[in-house]
Amino acid sequence: MAAAQDPFYIVKGEIQESIDKLQVTFHQWEQTPSNTGERVHLTKELLTSCESIEWQVDELDKAIAVAARDPAWYGLDEVELEKRRRWTSTAHNQVGRTRRTVETGKVKQNLFSSGANGVRKELMKLPNDHASQAGRSNHYVNQHNDDFISSESDQQLLLVKKQDEELDELSASVRRIGHVGLTIHDELIGQEKILDELGMEMETTSNRLDFVQKKVALVMKKAGAKGQIMMIAFLVVLFIILFILVFFT
């Protein structure tokens, strides 16, 4: 089969033309500064072209694999099949290198853009961060004030509680003192009654002694001097007898 009529060479010519255009675009991409709109556009175009060419080469590899099953049917020999395999392999490698280079450049560009965007965002966030820091500072101040107020409230509550406990103890002490006072009052009333009764008994005894003294004086007066001497002697003897009985028996 003539090369001009062989479908392989027709497809090969179209793929080679696409590869040539890809290389031209790739050189243009290399000369274009990064982080520009044209560079981004060329990157997308190159990746799309690489994907399309790789798909076409894969389909051509499949056709070669089919022809390799029965080369005589297609009028081919092993030399021609090997030649076609080498070309598809070379096309794969060439397009693959271009695609990897473009993808690497895209990654670097994205990293640079991300870094720049990050810096811009950080710069844009600075006022917000300052406001946030101010807000956090105010929050800390408010929290400190709240903690201080809470601490003071707790101390006041503890002080009031302590005062209540002291008042309760004082009230209990007053009640105990009141009970003791009532007890003392009752005892004083009882002792006063006893003293009154004792006073009445002493008064009665005094009256009786006065009566006895009057009787004795009357008897002594009637007995005369001799009778008084005898009575004194009798009393002395009676005293001696009582003394002996008490101390010597």
The 8 nearest C-alpha neighbors of each residue, nearest first, counted from 0:
[[1, 5, 2, 74, 4, 73, 75, 3],
 [2, 0, 4, 3, 5, 8, 6, 74],
 [1, 3, 5, 4, 8, 0, 7, 6],
 [2, 4, 1, 5, 8, 9, 6, 0],
 [3, 5, 1, 2, 6, 0, 9, 8],
 [4, 6, 2, 7, 8, 3, 1, 0],
 [7, 5, 9, 8, 10, 4, 3, 2],
 [8, 6, 10, 5, 9, 11, 59, 2],
 [7, 9, 11, 10, 6, 5, 12, 2],
 [8, 10, 6, 12, 11, 7, 13, 5],
 [11, 9, 13, 7, 12, 8, 14, 6],
 [10, 12, 8, 14, 9, 13, 7, 15],
 [11, 13, 15, 9, 10, 14, 8, 16],
 [14, 12, 16, 10, 11, 15, 17, 9],
 [15, 13, 17, 11, 16, 12, 10, 18],
 [16, 14, 18, 12, 17, 13, 11, 19],
 [15, 17, 19, 13, 14, 18, 12, 20],
 [18, 16, 14, 20, 15, 19, 21, 13],
 [19, 17, 21, 15, 16, 20, 14, 22],
 [20, 18, 16, 22, 21, 17, 15, 23],
 [19, 21, 23, 17, 18, 22, 24, 16],
 [22, 20, 18, 24, 19, 23, 25, 17],
 [21, 23, 25, 19, 24, 20, 26, 18],
 [24, 22, 20, 26, 25, 21, 27, 19],
 [23, 25, 27, 21, 22, 26, 28, 20],
 [24, 26, 22, 28, 27, 23, 21, 29],
 [27, 25, 29, 23, 28, 24, 22, 30],
 [26, 28, 24, 30, 25, 29, 31, 23],
 [29, 27, 25, 31, 26, 30, 41, 24],
 [30, 28, 26, 27, 31, 25, 32, 24],
 [29, 31, 27, 28, 26, 32, 25, 38],
 [30, 32, 28, 29, 38, 27, 33, 37],
 [33, 31, 35, 30, 34, 38, 29, 28],
 [32, 34, 35, 38, 31, 108, 39, 104],
 [35, 33, 108, 32, 38, 36, 39, 112],
 [36, 34, 38, 37, 33, 32, 39, 31],
 [35, 37, 39, 38, 40, 34, 41, 33],
 [38, 36, 40, 39, 35, 41, 31, 28],
 [39, 37, 41, 35, 40, 36, 31, 42],
 [38, 40, 42, 36, 37, 41, 43, 35],
 [41, 39, 37, 43, 42, 38, 36, 44],
 [42, 40, 44, 38, 43, 39, 45, 28],
 [43, 41, 39, 45, 40, 44, 38, 46],
 [42, 44, 46, 40, 41, 45, 47, 39],
 [45, 43, 41, 47, 42, 46, 48, 40],
 [46, 44, 48, 42, 47, 43, 41, 49],
 [47, 45, 49, 43, 48, 44, 98, 50],
 [46, 48, 50, 44, 45, 49, 43, 51],
 [49, 47, 51, 45, 50, 46, 52, 44],
 [50, 48, 46, 52, 51, 47, 53, 94],
 [49, 51, 47, 53, 48, 52, 46, 54],
 [50, 52, 48, 54, 49, 53, 47, 55],
 [53, 51, 55, 49, 54, 50, 48, 56],
 [54, 52, 56, 50, 55, 51, 49, 57],
 [53, 55, 57, 51, 52, 56, 50, 58],
 [54, 56, 52, 58, 57, 53, 59, 51],
 [57, 55, 59, 53, 58, 54, 52, 60],
 [58, 56, 60, 54, 59, 55, 53, 61],
 [57, 59, 61, 55, 60, 56, 54, 62],
 [58, 60, 56, 62, 61, 57, 55, 63],
 [61, 59, 57, 63, 58, 62, 56, 64],
 [60, 62, 64, 58, 59, 63, 65, 57],
 [61, 63, 59, 65, 60, 64, 66, 58],
 [64, 62, 60, 66, 65, 61, 67, 59],
 [63, 65, 61, 67, 62, 66, 60, 68],
 [64, 66, 62, 63, 67, 68, 61, 69],
 [67, 65, 63, 68, 64, 70, 69, 62],
 [68, 66, 64, 70, 65, 69, 63, 80],
 [67, 69, 66, 65, 70, 64, 63, 71],
 [68, 70, 67, 71, 72, 66, 73, 65],
 [71, 69, 75, 67, 73, 72, 66, 76],
 [72, 70, 74, 73, 69, 75, 76, 66],
 [71, 73, 70, 74, 69, 75, 66, 68],
 [72, 74, 70, 71, 75, 66, 69, 0],
 [75, 73, 71, 72, 70, 0, 76, 69],
 [76, 74, 70, 73, 71, 79, 77, 80],
 [75, 77, 79, 78, 70, 80, 74, 71],
 [76, 78, 80, 79, 81, 75, 70, 67],
 [77, 79, 81, 80, 76, 82, 75, 83],
 [78, 80, 82, 81, 76, 77, 75, 83],
 [81, 79, 77, 83, 82, 78, 84, 76],
 [82, 80, 84, 78, 83, 79, 77, 85],
 [83, 81, 79, 85, 80, 84, 78, 86],
 [82, 84, 86, 80, 81, 85, 79, 87],
 [85, 83, 81, 87, 86, 82, 88, 80],
 [86, 84, 88, 82, 83, 87, 89, 81],
 [85, 87, 89, 83, 88, 84, 90, 82],
 [86, 88, 90, 84, 89, 85, 91, 56],
 [89, 87, 91, 85, 86, 90, 84, 92],
 [88, 90, 86, 92, 91, 87, 85, 93],
 [91, 89, 87, 93, 88, 92, 94, 86],
 [92, 90, 88, 94, 89, 93, 95, 87],
 [93, 91, 95, 89, 90, 94, 96, 88],
 [92, 94, 90, 96, 95, 91, 89, 97],
 [93, 95, 97, 91, 96, 92, 49, 90],
 [94, 96, 92, 98, 97, 93, 91, 99],
 [97, 95, 99, 93, 98, 94, 92, 100],
 [96, 98, 94, 100, 95, 99, 101, 93],
 [97, 99, 95, 101, 96, 100, 102, 94],
 [100, 98, 102, 96, 101, 97, 103, 95],
 [101, 99, 103, 97, 98, 102, 96, 104],
 [100, 102, 104, 98, 103, 99, 105, 97],
 [101, 103, 105, 99, 104, 100, 98, 106],
 [104, 102, 106, 100, 105, 101, 99, 107],
 [105, 103, 101, 107, 102, 106, 108, 100],
 [106, 104, 102, 108, 103, 107, 109, 101],
 [105, 107, 109, 103, 108, 104, 110, 102],
 [108, 106, 110, 104, 109, 105, 111, 103],
 [107, 109, 105, 111, 106, 110, 112, 104],
 [110, 108, 112, 106, 107, 111, 113, 105],
 [111, 109, 113, 107, 108, 112, 114, 106],
 [110, 112, 114, 108, 113, 109, 115, 107],
 [113, 111, 109, 115, 114, 110, 116, 108],
 [112, 114, 110, 116, 111, 115, 117, 109],
 [113, 115, 117, 111, 112, 116, 110, 118],
 [116, 114, 112, 118, 117, 113, 111, 119],
 [117, 115, 119, 113, 118, 114, 112, 120],
 [116, 118, 114, 120, 115, 119, 113, 121],
 [117, 119, 121, 115, 120, 116, 122, 114],
 [120, 118, 116, 122, 121, 117, 123, 115],
 [121, 119, 123, 117, 122, 118, 124, 116],
 [120, 122, 124, 118, 123, 119, 117, 125],
 [123, 121, 119, 125, 124, 120, 118, 126],
 [124, 122, 120, 121, 125, 119, 126, 127],
 [123, 125, 121, 127, 122, 126, 128, 120],
 [124, 126, 128, 122, 127, 123, 129, 121],
 [127, 125, 129, 128, 124, 130, 123, 122],
 [126, 128, 130, 124, 129, 125, 131, 123],
 [127, 129, 131, 125, 130, 126, 124, 132],
 [130, 128, 126, 132, 131, 127, 125, 133],
 [129, 131, 127, 133, 128, 132, 134, 126],
 [130, 132, 128, 134, 129, 133, 127, 135],
 [133, 131, 135, 129, 134, 130, 128, 136],
 [132, 134, 130, 136, 131, 135, 129, 137],
 [133, 135, 131, 137, 132, 136, 130, 138],
 [134, 136, 138, 132, 137, 133, 131, 139],
 [137, 135, 133, 139, 138, 134, 132, 140],
 [138, 136, 140, 134, 135, 139, 141, 133],
 [137, 139, 135, 141, 136, 140, 142, 134],
 [138, 140, 142, 136, 137, 141, 143, 135],
 [141, 139, 137, 143, 142, 138, 144, 136],
 [142, 140, 144, 138, 143, 139, 137, 145],
 [141, 143, 139, 145, 140, 144, 138, 146],
 [144, 142, 140, 146, 141, 145, 139, 147],
 [145, 143, 147, 141, 146, 142, 148, 140],
 [144, 146, 142, 148, 143, 147, 149, 141],
 [145, 147, 149, 143, 144, 148, 150, 142],
 [148, 146, 144, 150, 149, 145, 143, 151],
 [149, 147, 151, 145, 150, 146, 152, 144],
 [148, 150, 146, 152, 147, 151, 145, 153],
 [151, 149, 147, 153, 148, 152, 146, 154],
 [150, 152, 154, 148, 153, 149, 147, 155],
 [153, 151, 149, 155, 150, 154, 148, 156],
 [152, 154, 156, 150, 151, 155, 149, 157],
 [155, 153, 157, 151, 156, 152, 158, 150],
 [156, 154, 158, 152, 157, 153, 159, 151],
 [155, 157, 153, 159, 154, 158, 160, 152],
 [156, 158, 160, 154, 155, 159, 161, 153],
 [159, 157, 155, 161, 160, 156, 154, 162],
 [160, 158, 162, 156, 161, 157, 155, 163],
 [159, 161, 157, 163, 158, 162, 156, 164],
 [162, 160, 158, 164, 163, 159, 157, 165],
 [161, 163, 165, 159, 164, 160, 166, 158],
 [164, 162, 166, 160, 161, 165, 159, 167],
 [163, 165, 167, 161, 162, 166, 168, 160],
 [164, 166, 162, 168, 167, 163, 169, 161],
 [167, 165, 169, 163, 168, 164, 170, 162],
 [166, 168, 164, 170, 165, 169, 163, 171],
 [167, 169, 165, 171, 166, 170, 172, 164],
 [170, 168, 166, 172, 171, 167, 165, 173],
 [169, 171, 167, 173, 172, 168, 166, 174],
 [170, 172, 168, 174, 169, 173, 167, 175],
 [171, 173, 169, 175, 170, 174, 176, 168],
 [174, 172, 176, 170, 175, 171, 177, 169],
 [173, 175, 177, 171, 172, 176, 170, 178],
 [174, 176, 172, 178, 177, 173, 171, 179],
 [177, 175, 179, 173, 178, 174, 180, 172],
 [178, 176, 174, 180, 175, 179, 173, 181],
 [177, 179, 181, 175, 180, 176, 182, 174],
 [180, 178, 176, 182, 177, 181, 183, 175],
 [181, 179, 177, 183, 182, 178, 176, 184],
 [182, 180, 184, 178, 179, 183, 185, 177],
 [181, 183, 179, 185, 184, 180, 178, 186],
 [184, 182, 186, 180, 185, 181, 187, 179],
 [185, 183, 181, 187, 182, 186, 180, 188],
 [184, 186, 188, 182, 183, 187, 181, 189],
 [187, 185, 189, 183, 188, 184, 190, 182],
 [188, 186, 190, 184, 189, 185, 191, 183],
 [187, 189, 191, 185, 186, 190, 184, 192],
 [190, 188, 186, 192, 187, 191, 185, 193],
 [191, 189, 193, 187, 192, 188, 194, 186],
 [192, 190, 188, 194, 193, 189, 187, 195],
 [191, 193, 195, 189, 190, 194, 196, 188],
 [194, 192, 190, 196, 191, 195, 197, 189],
 [195, 193, 197, 191, 196, 192, 198, 190],
 [194, 196, 192, 198, 193, 197, 191, 199],
 [195, 197, 199, 193, 194, 198, 192, 200],
 [198, 196, 194, 200, 199, 195, 193, 201],
 [197, 199, 195, 201, 196, 200, 194, 202],
 [198, 200, 202, 196, 197, 201, 203, 195],
 [201, 199, 203, 197, 202, 198, 204, 196],
 [202, 200, 204, 198, 203, 199, 205, 197],
 [201, 203, 205, 199, 200, 204, 198, 206],
 [202, 204, 200, 206, 201, 205, 199, 207],
 [205, 203, 201, 207, 206, 202, 200, 208],
 [206, 204, 202, 208, 207, 203, 201, 209],
 [207, 205, 209, 203, 204, 208, 202, 210],
 [206, 208, 210, 204, 205, 209, 211, 203],
 [209, 207, 211, 205, 210, 206, 212, 204],
 [208, 210, 206, 212, 207, 211, 205, 213],
 [209, 211, 207, 213, 208, 212, 206, 214],
 [212, 210, 208, 214, 213, 209, 215, 207],
 [213, 211, 215, 209, 214, 210, 216, 208],
 [212, 214, 216, 210, 211, 215, 217, 209],
 [213, 215, 211, 217, 212, 216, 218, 210],
 [216, 214, 212, 218, 217, 213, 219, 211],
 [217, 215, 213, 219, 214, 218, 212, 220],
 [216, 218, 214, 220, 215, 219, 213, 221],
 [219, 217, 215, 221, 220, 216, 222, 214],
 [220, 218, 216, 222, 221, 217, 215, 227],
 [219, 221, 217, 218, 222, 223, 216, 215],
 [220, 222, 218, 219, 223, 217, 226, 216],
 [223, 221, 226, 219, 220, 218, 227, 224],
 [222, 224, 226, 220, 221, 225, 219, 227],
 [223, 225, 227, 226, 228, 222, 219, 220],
 [226, 224, 228, 227, 223, 229, 222, 230],
 [225, 227, 222, 229, 223, 228, 224, 230],
 [226, 228, 230, 224, 225, 229, 219, 231],
 [229, 227, 231, 225, 230, 226, 232, 224],
 [228, 230, 232, 226, 231, 227, 233, 225],
 [229, 231, 233, 227, 232, 228, 226, 234],
 [232, 230, 234, 228, 233, 229, 227, 235],
 [231, 233, 229, 235, 230, 234, 228, 236],
 [234, 232, 230, 236, 231, 235, 229, 237],
 [233, 235, 237, 231, 232, 236, 238, 230],
 [236, 234, 238, 232, 237, 233, 231, 239],
 [237, 235, 239, 233, 238, 234, 232, 240],
 [236, 238, 234, 240, 235, 239, 233, 241],
 [237, 239, 235, 241, 236, 240, 242, 234],
 [240, 238, 242, 236, 241, 237, 243, 235],
 [239, 241, 237, 243, 242, 238, 244, 236],
 [240, 242, 244, 238, 239, 243, 245, 237],
 [243, 241, 239, 245, 240, 244, 238, 246],
 [244, 242, 240, 247, 246, 245, 241, 239],
 [243, 245, 241, 248, 242, 247, 246, 240],
 [244, 246, 242, 243, 247, 241, 248, 240],
 [247, 245, 243, 244, 248, 242, 241, 240],
 [248, 246, 243, 244, 245, 242, 241, 240],
 [247, 244, 246, 245, 243, 242, 241, 240]]
